[in-house]
């Protein structure tokens, strides 16, 4: 019986030998310290996830570190942590670790691209560990297998054998003693496809920037040995879920607006937002005259004539001691003659009437001058009503403001105390059909907040449009690429964009594309400013004219005085 017990004990020990955690050796400690120095930046914070495996959380030489036990409550008040050391004994343990970290404050998926991971594994199937991490877009990984103590494992997900990150077949293993450096920068993707996703709306209305983005993507593909596949979404062909995988390089062309789980590249083009408003309506000369000389002026002119006629008739009736309608008619005719022709058929004998007619003649000279000098005609040459000159004018008219992209309205500068911004948002309508913006040149009951690129597109087939620029209340639109958060390929996109900007290629490409599509004249799009001239514009002309009239009046009065003196023999 005792022999059976001994045999049973030996068998159980043999079966459980794989579960025994080997004690850390000096070789492993040296290798751990060496790899840590290679992959972690100096003074950068590192989180060590223990996973209930003791003895393998050696102190880092130059990095502040924190120790985490999976499953236990954690109090953390610092910022995000990019670098991690994780102890595991199975893929399930790794899965539990990520489930735990995703709820931790230190974890941020957008920091994956810069973060480095050191996996200390008791699990011998290294390929499963790599595949698990690749599915979560974690590629900057080094694995130390605890049983071998001094072997370092790395793998490029985009090597030919690894089928573009789907299977971990090609795994590099090297002795820790011979290891001189660890480089995570991958500049060769071995033909693994890059998916560029656009929409049919984007293609139709932002053609120049789309062509520019395609040229940049082709340049990226050429530099990093990757093939570019393009996918166009529309109402019948939506986004395929297979491209949602983190390991697949999927890029969107978009504006720099928040998008869940996606991060933006550096901008490669900047759009100006402009206000598209109805053009001024053409006016007749009479409408322009009424527009210039407001009703108050006409009331003053007519009232002056009526009062002068009544005062003249009243004085004449008192002198003649009778009220006669025939006298009233003669006075009215004489006054009109003075107004229009500057003369009178018979000079009154009464001194009071002489003073009245003298004052009125001075007044009529000004009226005649305005007509005979051509000033009225000059004022009505443009024959256009006053157009919308500012966003304030637009809001005051209470027109509907259409936007072809819901994100454009978010670019308005936030000011809770601004009634202008609140009125704009109140009048905003989201377009279901972008061609509605084209009707603004024909229909005068709407306006739009659009990119200048769309204005140029409309300008190519419609010349009767008008725009207003106001950068004080609206930001500019940055054209960017968007990629799944945590994907290190974003670094390479930014690298290409930065070089293209610094070399000036970006501006040349845009000019070539723009001129090729719209012609050279479109590039210097000038806003039509047809409007009626007002008295304010010709203030200096009237001022000079007034001085001349005053001088002429003084000369006229002087001549009368001299004539009177001569007749009375004062000289």
C-alpha positions as CSV (number, residue, x, y, z in Angstrom):
1,X,0.0,0.0,0.0
2,X,2.9,2.3,0.8
3,X,4.4,1.6,-2.6
4,X,1.2,2.6,-4.3
5,X,1.1,5.9,-2.5
6,X,4.7,6.6,-3.5
7,X,4.0,5.8,-7.1
8,X,0.9,8.0,-7.1
9,X,2.9,10.9,-5.6
10,X,5.6,10.6,-8.3
11,X,3.0,10.5,-11.1
12,X,1.3,13.6,-9.8
13,X,4.6,15.5,-9.5
14,X,5.5,14.5,-13.1
15,X,2.1,15.7,-14.4
16,X,2.4,19.0,-12.6
17,X,6.0,19.8,-13.5
18,X,4.9,22.2,-16.3
19,X,3.0,24.3,-13.7
20,X,6.0,24.8,-11.5
21,X,7.2,28.4,-11.8
22,X,11.0,28.5,-12.3
23,X,12.9,30.8,-10.0
24,X,14.4,33.8,-11.7
25,X,18.1,33.3,-12.6
26,X,20.8,35.9,-12.9
27,X,20.8,35.4,-16.7
28,X,17.1,36.3,-16.8
29,X,17.6,39.4,-14.6
30,X,20.4,40.6,-16.8
31,X,18.4,40.0,-20.0
32,X,15.3,41.7,-18.5
33,X,17.3,44.8,-17.5
34,X,19.0,44.9,-21.0
35,X,15.7,44.6,-22.9
36,X,14.0,47.2,-20.7
37,X,16.8,49.7,-21.4
38,X,16.3,49.1,-25.1
39,X,12.6,49.4,-25.4
40,X,11.6,51.9,-22.7
41,X,12.5,55.6,-23.0
42,X,14.5,57.1,-20.2
43,X,12.4,58.4,-17.4
44,X,9.1,57.2,-19.0
45,X,6.6,55.6,-16.7
46,X,6.2,51.8,-16.9
47,X,3.3,49.8,-15.5
48,X,4.2,46.3,-14.3
49,X,1.2,44.0,-14.3
50,X,1.9,41.1,-11.9
51,X,-0.9,38.6,-12.7
52,X,-0.3,36.8,-9.4
53,X,3.2,35.6,-10.7
54,X,5.8,36.6,-8.1
55,X,9.5,36.9,-8.5
56,X,9.6,38.5,-12.0
57,X,9.0,42.2,-11.3
58,X,12.6,43.3,-11.1
59,X,13.2,47.0,-10.5
60,X,13.8,49.0,-13.7
61,X,17.1,50.9,-13.9
62,X,15.9,54.3,-15.1
63,X,12.1,54.3,-15.3
64,X,9.6,55.1,-12.6
65,X,7.4,52.1,-12.3
66,X,4.1,51.1,-10.7
67,X,3.0,47.6,-9.8
68,X,-0.5,46.3,-10.6
69,X,-2.2,43.1,-9.4
70,X,-5.0,42.1,-11.8
71,X,-8.3,41.8,-10.0
72,X,-7.4,44.0,-7.1
73,X,-8.8,47.5,-6.6
74,X,-6.4,50.2,-7.8
75,X,-6.1,53.8,-6.8
76,X,-4.4,55.8,-9.5
77,X,-4.4,59.6,-9.8
78,X,-1.7,60.1,-12.5
79,X,-1.9,60.4,-16.3
80,X,-1.9,57.9,-19.1
81,X,0.7,55.2,-19.2
82,X,2.1,54.0,-22.5
83,X,4.6,51.3,-21.6
84,X,3.7,48.0,-19.9
85,X,5.4,44.9,-18.5
86,X,3.0,42.0,-18.3
87,X,3.6,38.6,-16.6
88,X,1.4,35.9,-18.1
89,X,1.1,32.1,-17.9
90,X,-1.6,31.7,-20.6
91,X,-3.5,33.6,-23.3
92,X,-6.5,33.7,-21.0
93,X,-4.4,35.5,-18.4
94,X,-3.4,38.0,-21.1
95,X,-7.1,38.5,-22.0
96,X,-8.0,39.1,-18.4
97,X,-5.2,41.6,-18.1
98,X,-6.5,43.6,-21.0
99,X,-10.1,43.4,-19.7
100,X,-8.8,44.8,-16.5
101,X,-6.7,47.6,-18.1
102,X,-9.4,48.8,-20.4
103,X,-11.3,50.0,-17.3
104,X,-8.3,51.6,-15.7
105,X,-7.7,55.3,-15.8
106,X,-4.1,54.9,-16.9
107,X,-5.1,53.1,-20.1
108,X,-5.7,55.0,-23.3
109,X,-6.1,53.2,-26.6
110,X,-4.8,56.2,-28.6
111,X,-1.4,55.8,-26.9
112,X,-0.9,52.3,-28.3
113,X,1.1,53.6,-31.3
114,X,3.8,55.0,-29.1
115,X,3.6,52.4,-26.4
116,X,6.0,49.4,-25.9
117,X,5.1,46.1,-24.4
118,X,7.4,43.6,-22.7
119,X,5.7,40.3,-22.1
120,X,7.2,37.9,-19.6
121,X,5.6,34.6,-20.5
122,X,5.4,31.2,-18.9
123,X,3.3,30.2,-21.8
124,X,5.4,28.4,-24.5
125,X,3.1,29.0,-27.5
126,X,4.6,32.4,-28.4
127,X,2.7,32.6,-31.7
128,X,-0.7,32.7,-29.9
129,X,0.5,35.6,-27.7
130,X,1.6,37.6,-30.8
131,X,-1.7,36.9,-32.6
132,X,-3.7,38.0,-29.6
133,X,-1.8,41.3,-29.4
134,X,-2.0,42.0,-33.1
135,X,-5.7,41.7,-33.2
136,X,-5.7,44.6,-30.7
137,X,-3.3,46.6,-32.9
138,X,-0.5,46.2,-30.4
139,X,2.6,45.6,-32.5
140,X,5.5,47.0,-30.5
141,X,6.0,43.9,-28.5
142,X,9.0,41.9,-27.1
143,X,8.4,38.6,-25.4
144,X,10.8,36.9,-22.9
145,X,9.9,33.3,-22.3
146,X,10.7,32.5,-18.7
147,X,11.7,28.9,-19.3
148,X,14.5,29.9,-21.8
149,X,15.6,32.8,-19.6
150,X,17.8,34.5,-22.2
151,X,15.9,34.3,-25.5
152,X,14.2,37.4,-26.9
153,X,11.2,37.0,-29.4
154,X,10.0,39.6,-31.9
155,X,7.8,39.4,-34.9
156,X,6.8,41.7,-37.7
157,X,3.1,41.3,-38.3
158,X,3.4,42.6,-41.9
159,X,6.0,40.1,-43.1
160,X,5.1,37.9,-45.9
161,X,5.0,34.7,-43.8
162,X,2.7,36.3,-41.2
163,X,0.0,37.1,-43.8
164,X,-0.3,40.8,-42.9
165,X,-0.9,40.3,-39.2
166,X,-3.3,37.3,-39.3
167,X,-0.9,34.5,-38.3
168,X,2.3,34.6,-36.3
169,X,4.5,32.2,-38.2
170,X,7.6,34.2,-38.8
171,X,9.0,34.9,-35.3
172,X,12.5,36.1,-34.8
173,X,14.4,34.7,-31.7
174,X,17.8,35.9,-30.7
175,X,20.1,35.4,-27.7
176,X,19.9,38.2,-25.2
177,X,23.7,38.2,-25.0
178,X,24.0,38.9,-28.7
179,X,21.2,41.5,-28.7
180,X,22.6,45.0,-29.6
181,X,19.3,47.0,-30.1
182,X,15.6,46.6,-30.6
183,X,14.0,48.7,-33.4
184,X,10.2,48.9,-33.7
185,X,10.2,51.2,-36.7
186,X,8.8,49.3,-39.7
187,X,9.1,51.0,-43.1
188,X,8.4,48.0,-45.3
189,X,4.9,46.5,-45.2
190,X,5.8,43.8,-47.8
191,X,2.8,44.5,-50.0
192,X,0.2,44.2,-47.2
193,X,-2.9,46.2,-48.4
194,X,-3.8,49.6,-47.2
195,X,-7.6,50.4,-47.5
196,X,-8.6,53.9,-48.3
197,X,-12.3,54.5,-47.6
198,X,-14.2,57.4,-49.1
199,X,-17.9,58.3,-49.7
200,X,-19.7,59.1,-52.9
201,X,-20.7,62.5,-51.4
202,X,-17.0,63.3,-50.7
203,X,-16.1,62.4,-54.3
204,X,-18.7,64.6,-55.9
205,X,-18.1,67.8,-53.9
206,X,-14.5,67.8,-52.8
207,X,-12.7,66.6,-56.0
208,X,-9.5,68.7,-55.7
209,X,-8.7,67.6,-52.1
210,X,-9.7,64.0,-52.9
211,X,-7.1,64.0,-55.8
212,X,-4.5,65.5,-53.4
213,X,-5.2,62.8,-50.8
214,X,-5.0,60.0,-53.4
215,X,-1.6,61.4,-54.5
216,X,-0.4,61.4,-50.9
217,X,-1.7,57.9,-50.3
218,X,0.0,56.6,-53.4
219,X,3.2,58.3,-52.2
220,X,2.8,56.6,-48.8
221,X,2.3,53.2,-50.5
222,X,5.3,53.7,-52.7
223,X,7.6,54.6,-49.8
224,X,6.5,51.8,-47.5
225,X,5.9,49.0,-50.1
226,X,2.2,48.7,-49.5
227,X,-0.7,48.3,-52.0
228,X,-3.6,50.8,-51.8
229,X,-7.1,49.5,-52.2
230,X,-9.9,52.0,-52.4
231,X,-13.4,51.5,-51.1
232,X,-16.3,53.9,-51.9
233,X,-19.3,53.9,-49.6
234,X,-22.7,55.0,-50.8
235,X,-26.4,54.3,-49.8
236,X,-26.3,50.8,-51.2
237,X,-22.7,49.8,-50.3
238,X,-22.0,50.5,-46.7
239,X,-18.7,50.1,-44.8
240,X,-17.6,46.4,-44.6
241,X,-17.1,45.1,-41.1
242,X,-14.0,43.2,-42.2
243,X,-12.1,46.5,-42.5
244,X,-13.0,47.4,-38.8
245,X,-10.3,45.0,-37.6
246,X,-7.5,46.8,-35.8
247,X,-4.9,44.9,-37.6
248,X,-6.1,46.0,-41.0
249,X,-4.7,49.4,-42.1
250,X,-7.9,51.3,-42.9
251,X,-7.7,55.1,-43.6
252,X,-10.6,57.5,-43.9
253,X,-10.5,60.9,-45.6
254,X,-12.2,63.3,-43.3
255,X,-12.2,66.7,-41.6
256,X,-10.5,67.0,-38.3
257,X,-13.6,66.4,-36.2
258,X,-14.0,64.0,-33.3
259,X,-14.6,60.4,-34.4
260,X,-14.9,57.6,-31.9
261,X,-11.9,55.2,-31.8
262,X,-10.1,57.0,-34.6
263,X,-7.3,59.5,-34.5
264,X,-6.3,62.2,-37.0
265,X,-3.1,62.6,-38.9
266,X,-1.4,65.9,-39.4
267,X,-3.4,68.2,-41.7
268,X,-2.5,68.1,-45.4
269,X,-4.9,70.8,-46.6
270,X,-6.8,73.7,-45.0
271,X,-10.2,74.8,-46.2
272,X,-11.7,78.3,-45.7
273,X,-15.3,78.3,-44.6
274,X,-17.4,80.9,-46.5
275,X,-21.0,82.1,-46.4
276,X,-22.9,81.6,-49.6
277,X,-25.6,84.3,-49.9
278,X,-28.1,85.4,-52.6
279,X,-26.6,87.9,-55.1
280,X,-28.0,91.5,-55.2
281,X,-31.1,91.9,-57.2
282,X,-30.9,94.2,-60.3
283,X,-32.9,97.4,-59.9
284,X,-34.4,100.0,-62.3
285,X,-33.2,103.6,-62.2
286,X,-36.4,104.7,-60.5
287,X,-36.0,102.0,-57.8
288,X,-32.4,103.0,-57.3
289,X,-33.5,106.7,-57.0
290,X,-36.0,105.8,-54.4
291,X,-33.4,103.7,-52.6
292,X,-30.9,106.6,-52.5
293,X,-33.3,109.5,-51.6
294,X,-35.2,108.1,-48.7
295,X,-38.8,109.0,-48.0
296,X,-37.7,111.6,-45.4
297,X,-35.9,113.6,-48.1
298,X,-39.0,113.5,-50.4
299,X,-41.2,114.7,-47.5
300,X,-38.8,117.6,-46.9
301,X,-38.8,118.6,-50.6
302,X,-42.6,118.5,-51.0
303,X,-43.2,120.1,-47.7
304,X,-40.9,123.0,-48.7
305,X,-42.8,123.6,-51.9
306,X,-46.2,123.4,-50.3
307,X,-45.2,125.7,-47.4
308,X,-43.6,128.3,-49.8
309,X,-46.7,128.3,-52.0
310,X,-49.0,128.8,-49.0
311,X,-46.9,131.5,-47.4
312,X,-46.6,133.4,-50.7
313,X,-50.4,133.1,-51.3
314,X,-51.2,134.2,-47.8
315,X,-49.0,137.3,-48.0
316,X,-50.4,138.2,-51.5
317,X,-54.0,137.8,-50.3
318,X,-53.3,140.1,-47.3
319,X,-51.8,142.7,-49.5
320,X,-54.7,142.5,-52.1
321,X,-57.2,142.1,-49.2
322,X,-58.9,139.2,-50.9
323,X,-58.3,135.4,-51.2
324,X,-58.3,134.3,-54.9
325,X,-57.8,130.7,-56.1
326,X,-56.4,132.1,-59.4
327,X,-53.6,133.8,-57.4
328,X,-52.9,130.5,-55.7
329,X,-52.6,128.8,-59.1
330,X,-50.3,131.5,-60.5
331,X,-48.1,131.3,-57.4
332,X,-47.8,127.5,-57.8
333,X,-46.9,127.8,-61.5
334,X,-44.3,130.5,-60.8
335,X,-42.7,128.4,-58.0
336,X,-42.5,125.3,-60.3
337,X,-40.9,127.5,-63.0
338,X,-38.3,128.6,-60.5
339,X,-37.7,125.0,-59.3
340,X,-37.3,123.6,-62.8
341,X,-36.0,126.4,-65.0
342,X,-34.6,128.8,-62.4
343,X,-36.7,131.8,-63.6
344,X,-40.0,133.5,-62.9
345,X,-42.3,135.3,-65.3
346,X,-43.1,138.2,-63.1
347,X,-41.1,139.5,-60.0
348,X,-43.3,140.3,-57.0
349,X,-43.5,144.0,-55.9
350,X,-43.9,143.2,-52.2
351,X,-40.6,143.1,-50.2
352,X,-41.7,140.0,-48.2
353,X,-42.5,138.1,-51.3
354,X,-39.1,139.2,-52.8
355,X,-37.4,137.7,-49.7
356,X,-39.3,134.5,-50.0
357,X,-38.6,134.1,-53.7
358,X,-34.9,134.9,-53.1
359,X,-34.5,132.2,-50.4
360,X,-36.4,129.7,-52.5
361,X,-34.3,130.4,-55.6
362,X,-31.2,129.6,-53.5
363,X,-32.8,126.4,-52.4
364,X,-33.8,125.5,-56.0
365,X,-30.3,126.0,-57.2
366,X,-29.2,123.1,-55.1
367,X,-32.0,120.9,-56.4
368,X,-31.3,121.9,-60.0
369,X,-27.6,121.3,-59.6
370,X,-28.2,117.7,-58.3
371,X,-30.2,116.9,-61.5
372,X,-28.3,118.9,-64.2
373,X,-24.8,117.9,-63.0
374,X,-25.5,114.2,-63.5
375,X,-25.0,113.2,-59.9
376,X,-28.4,111.4,-59.8
377,X,-27.3,109.4,-62.8
378,X,-23.9,108.6,-61.3
379,X,-25.7,107.4,-58.2
380,X,-27.8,105.0,-60.2
381,X,-25.2,103.5,-62.5
382,X,-24.7,100.2,-60.7
383,X,-28.5,99.6,-60.7
384,X,-28.2,96.9,-57.9
385,X,-29.8,96.8,-54.5
386,X,-27.5,96.8,-51.5
387,X,-26.3,93.2,-51.2
388,X,-25.6,91.2,-48.0
389,X,-22.3,92.5,-46.8
390,X,-21.8,90.7,-43.5
391,X,-23.0,87.8,-41.4
392,X,-25.0,90.3,-39.3
393,X,-26.9,91.3,-42.5
394,X,-27.5,87.6,-43.2
395,X,-28.9,86.9,-39.7
396,X,-31.0,90.0,-39.7
397,X,-32.8,88.8,-42.9
398,X,-33.7,85.5,-41.1
399,X,-32.7,83.4,-44.0
400,X,-32.3,79.6,-43.7
401,X,-28.6,78.7,-43.5
402,X,-27.9,75.3,-45.1
403,X,-24.8,73.2,-44.4
404,X,-23.8,70.2,-46.5
405,X,-21.9,68.6,-43.6
406,X,-23.2,68.5,-40.0
407,X,-19.6,68.9,-38.7
408,X,-19.3,72.4,-40.3
409,X,-21.6,73.9,-37.8
410,X,-19.4,72.6,-35.0
411,X,-16.7,74.8,-36.3
412,X,-18.5,78.0,-35.2
413,X,-16.6,79.5,-32.3
414,X,-18.5,78.9,-29.1
415,X,-19.7,82.0,-27.4
416,X,-22.7,81.5,-25.1
417,X,-23.3,85.2,-24.9
418,X,-23.3,85.8,-28.6
419,X,-26.8,86.3,-30.0
420,X,-25.3,86.2,-33.5
421,X,-24.0,82.6,-33.0
422,X,-27.3,81.5,-31.4
423,X,-29.3,82.9,-34.3
424,X,-27.1,81.2,-36.8
425,X,-27.6,77.8,-35.1
426,X,-31.3,78.5,-34.9
427,X,-31.6,79.1,-38.6
428,X,-29.4,76.2,-39.6
429,X,-30.8,73.3,-41.7
430,X,-29.0,70.1,-42.6
431,X,-29.0,69.4,-46.3
432,X,-30.3,66.0,-47.5
433,X,-29.5,67.0,-51.1
434,X,-26.3,68.9,-51.8
435,X,-27.7,70.3,-55.0
436,X,-29.9,72.6,-52.9
437,X,-26.9,74.8,-52.5
438,X,-26.7,75.3,-56.2
439,X,-30.2,76.9,-56.2
440,X,-29.0,79.8,-54.0
441,X,-28.0,81.7,-57.1
442,X,-31.6,81.4,-58.4
443,X,-33.7,81.3,-55.3
444,X,-33.3,84.2,-52.9
445,X,-34.8,82.7,-49.7
446,X,-31.8,80.7,-48.5
447,X,-28.0,80.8,-47.8
448,X,-25.3,78.3,-46.9
449,X,-22.1,77.7,-44.8
450,X,-19.8,75.8,-47.1
451,X,-16.1,75.2,-47.8
452,X,-14.5,77.4,-50.4
453,X,-13.8,74.2,-52.4
454,X,-17.5,73.6,-52.9
455,X,-17.9,77.3,-53.9
456,X,-15.4,76.7,-56.7
457,X,-17.3,73.6,-57.7
458,X,-20.5,75.6,-58.0
459,X,-18.7,78.5,-59.7
460,X,-17.6,76.1,-62.5
461,X,-21.2,76.1,-63.8
462,X,-22.9,79.1,-62.2
463,X,-21.4,82.6,-62.1
464,X,-24.2,84.3,-60.1
465,X,-23.0,83.5,-56.7
466,X,-21.9,85.7,-53.8
467,X,-19.7,84.8,-50.8
468,X,-18.9,86.4,-47.5
469,X,-15.7,85.7,-45.5
470,X,-15.7,86.0,-41.7
471,X,-13.0,84.1,-39.9
472,X,-13.8,85.8,-36.6
473,X,-16.7,83.5,-35.8
474,X,-15.8,80.3,-37.7
475,X,-12.7,78.1,-37.7
476,X,-11.0,76.7,-40.7
477,X,-11.5,73.1,-41.9
478,X,-8.4,70.8,-41.6
479,X,-8.3,68.0,-44.2
480,X,-6.8,64.9,-42.5
481,X,-6.5,61.2,-42.7
482,X,-8.2,59.1,-39.9
483,X,-6.9,55.8,-38.8
484,X,-7.9,53.4,-36.1
485,X,-6.6,54.5,-32.7
486,X,-3.5,52.7,-31.6
487,X,-2.2,51.9,-35.1
488,X,1.5,52.7,-35.4
489,X,1.0,53.3,-39.2
490,X,-0.2,56.8,-38.3
491,X,3.4,57.7,-37.5
492,X,4.4,56.9,-41.1
493,X,1.5,58.9,-42.5
494,X,2.6,62.0,-40.5
495,X,6.2,61.5,-41.6
496,X,5.2,61.6,-45.3
497,X,2.8,64.6,-44.8
498,X,5.5,66.5,-42.9
499,X,8.1,66.0,-45.7
500,X,5.6,66.9,-48.4
501,X,4.7,70.1,-46.6
502,X,8.3,71.1,-45.9
503,X,9.4,70.5,-49.5
504,X,6.6,72.6,-51.0
505,X,5.3,69.6,-53.1
506,X,1.9,69.9,-51.4
507,X,1.2,73.4,-52.7
508,X,2.4,72.6,-56.2
509,X,0.2,69.5,-56.4
510,X,-2.8,71.5,-55.2
511,X,-2.2,74.3,-57.8
512,X,-1.8,71.8,-60.6
513,X,-5.0,69.9,-59.6
514,X,-7.0,73.2,-59.2
515,X,-5.9,74.8,-62.4
516,X,-6.5,71.5,-64.3
517,X,-10.1,71.3,-63.0
518,X,-11.3,74.9,-62.9
519,X,-8.8,77.0,-64.9
520,X,-6.4,79.7,-63.8
521,X,-9.1,82.4,-63.3
522,X,-10.9,80.4,-60.7
523,X,-8.0,80.4,-58.4
524,X,-8.3,84.1,-57.7
525,X,-12.0,84.0,-57.0
526,X,-13.1,87.5,-56.2
527,X,-16.4,88.2,-54.5
528,X,-18.9,90.3,-56.5
529,X,-19.4,93.6,-54.7
530,X,-22.1,95.2,-56.9
531,X,-24.0,97.7,-54.8
532,X,-25.7,101.1,-55.0
533,X,-23.6,104.1,-54.2
534,X,-25.0,106.2,-51.5
535,X,-24.7,109.9,-50.5
536,X,-22.1,108.8,-48.0
537,X,-19.8,107.6,-50.8
538,X,-20.0,111.0,-52.5
539,X,-19.8,113.1,-49.4
540,X,-16.7,114.9,-50.6
541,X,-18.3,115.8,-53.9
542,X,-21.3,117.4,-52.2
543,X,-19.0,119.2,-49.8
544,X,-17.1,120.8,-52.7
545,X,-20.3,121.6,-54.4
546,X,-21.8,123.3,-51.3
547,X,-18.7,125.5,-51.0
548,X,-19.1,126.6,-54.6
549,X,-22.8,127.3,-54.2
550,X,-22.2,129.4,-51.1
551,X,-19.6,131.4,-53.0
552,X,-22.0,131.8,-56.0
553,X,-24.7,132.9,-53.6
554,X,-22.4,135.5,-52.0
555,X,-21.5,136.9,-55.4
556,X,-25.2,137.0,-56.3
557,X,-26.0,138.9,-53.2
558,X,-23.1,141.3,-53.8
559,X,-24.3,142.0,-57.3
560,X,-27.8,142.8,-56.0
561,X,-26.3,145.1,-53.3
562,X,-24.1,147.0,-55.8
563,X,-27.0,147.4,-58.2
564,X,-29.3,148.8,-55.5
565,X,-26.5,151.2,-54.4
566,X,-26.0,152.4,-58.0
567,X,-29.8,152.9,-58.5
568,X,-30.0,155.0,-55.3
569,X,-26.9,157.0,-56.3
570,X,-24.8,156.0,-53.3
571,X,-21.7,155.9,-55.6
